[in-house]
Structures are given as structure tokens and as C-alpha cells.
């Protein structure tokens, strides 16, 4: 695994955790604006993490010689 792929995995994990944290913060009562913002940012951060994870996995598989 190269350094760039490791960094991609780390950033993917970070964004996935941030997104999950924002969505879990919705369990507490909040204003409509806060719920809207946390939901939107949480879903976008989790999506970014998942897509980055898929990209890093593809790069890892392509970089390994069979």
C-alpha cells in the first residue's frame, strides 16, 4: 500500500465518522434549521467517505500485481 492510498483510507474514515456524528447528533431535539443542516452535511460527509473508500480500494487493487 502506498502512502497516497493510506491517506485516502484515513480521510475516508474521518469523513465517514464526521458524517455519522452529525447524524447521531439529530437524536437530540433541535431547531428545524439545525436538523436540516446536520442532516444535509451528515449525509454528504458519509457519502464522501464511502466514495473515497471505494476509490482507495480500487486504487489498492489496481496497484497490486497479480
Phi, psi and omega in degrees: 000130179277167181298319182295323178290320176299319178295320178298319178296319180294317179293322178298316179296320180298311181293325177295318178292320178297315179297318178295321178297319178295319179290324177291333177294343179285352178292333178274147178298139180208170179289165181299319182295319180293319178298316180298312183294315181294321180295314181295311181292323180296314180293320180293320180293318178294321178297317177300317179298317181292316180294319178294323176297317178296320179294317179295320178295318178296317178296322179295316181292323181286335182277344180271128179276129181292000000 
